[in-house]
Amino acid sequence: MPNRSSNRKTSDPNVAAFRVIQHVIAMSEGRATPAQPEKNPAAVALGRLGGLKGGKARAAKLSKAKRTAIAKKAARARWATR
């Protein structure tokens, strides 16, 4: 499972194909590929901070019975789709 703080890449093959074609066109015209927009470092750090402590803080507040119920529900949902 990827980190929530990480950059998520889409799994849509059409989007991936579009990016590849844009890259090929840019390279054939002799220009660099389009740059990713710069992210605000303060916002990145703040978002990562909340993401790192969120799950642990939530788990600490829940009782063992409630955590077990949540885990069982997640397992049922996970295996129901297979």
C-alpha distance (Angstrom), angle and dihedral (degrees) to the residues before:
residue distance angle dihedral
M1 . . .
P2 3.82 . .
N3 3.78 122.1 .
R4 3.75 113.7 -97.9
S5 3.79 88.7 -134.2
S6 3.77 93.5 57.5
N7 3.76 125.4 91.9
R8 3.73 107.6 -90.9
K9 3.77 118.5 -139.7
T10 3.75 117.0 -154.1
S11 3.78 118.3 -115.2
D12 3.80 92.3 -147.3
P13 3.82 107.5 120.4
N14 3.80 91.5 -152.1
V15 3.80 91.9 59.1
A16 3.80 90.8 47.1
A17 3.81 91.3 49.9
F18 3.81 91.1 49.3
R19 3.81 90.7 52.8
V20 3.80 91.6 49.5
I21 3.80 92.2 50.4
Q22 3.82 91.7 47.4
H23 3.80 89.2 51.2
V24 3.82 92.7 49.1
I25 3.82 91.9 48.7
A26 3.79 91.8 48.8
M27 3.80 92.1 48.9
S28 3.83 93.0 47.8
E29 3.81 90.9 52.0
G30 3.78 90.7 51.2
R31 3.77 96.5 -116.3
A32 3.74 128.4 120.1
T33 3.76 121.2 -99.9
P34 3.80 115.8 -92.4
A35 3.78 109.1 -82.4
Q36 3.76 121.9 -123.6
P37 3.81 112.7 -111.1
E38 3.79 112.8 -98.9
K39 3.78 115.1 -106.4
N40 3.76 123.4 -136.9
P41 3.83 103.8 -106.1
A42 3.80 92.4 -148.7
A43 3.80 91.8 54.0
V44 3.81 91.2 46.8
A45 3.80 91.7 51.4
L46 3.80 92.6 47.1
G47 3.79 93.2 48.9
R48 3.78 92.0 47.0
L49 3.79 91.6 49.0
G50 3.78 92.3 55.0
G51 3.79 91.8 44.2
L52 3.77 93.1 52.1
K53 3.78 97.2 51.7
G54 3.81 100.9 31.4
G55 3.81 100.3 84.7
K56 3.79 94.9 42.4
A57 3.80 92.3 48.7
R58 3.80 91.6 49.2
A59 3.81 92.5 48.0
A60 3.80 91.1 50.4
K61 3.81 90.7 56.3
L62 3.82 95.3 49.9
S63 3.77 124.5 83.9
K64 3.80 119.6 -119.7
A65 3.83 90.6 -108.9
K66 3.81 92.4 52.3
R67 3.84 92.3 47.4
T68 3.81 89.3 50.4
A69 3.81 91.8 50.1
I70 3.82 91.2 49.8
A71 3.81 91.4 48.6
K72 3.81 92.6 49.5
K73 3.78 91.7 49.2
A74 3.81 90.5 50.0
A75 3.81 91.9 48.8
R76 3.81 91.8 50.2
A77 3.81 90.6 49.8
R78 3.79 92.2 46.6
W79 3.78 95.1 51.0
A80 3.81 95.8 38.7
T81 3.82 91.3 71.3
R82 3.80 94.7 54.0
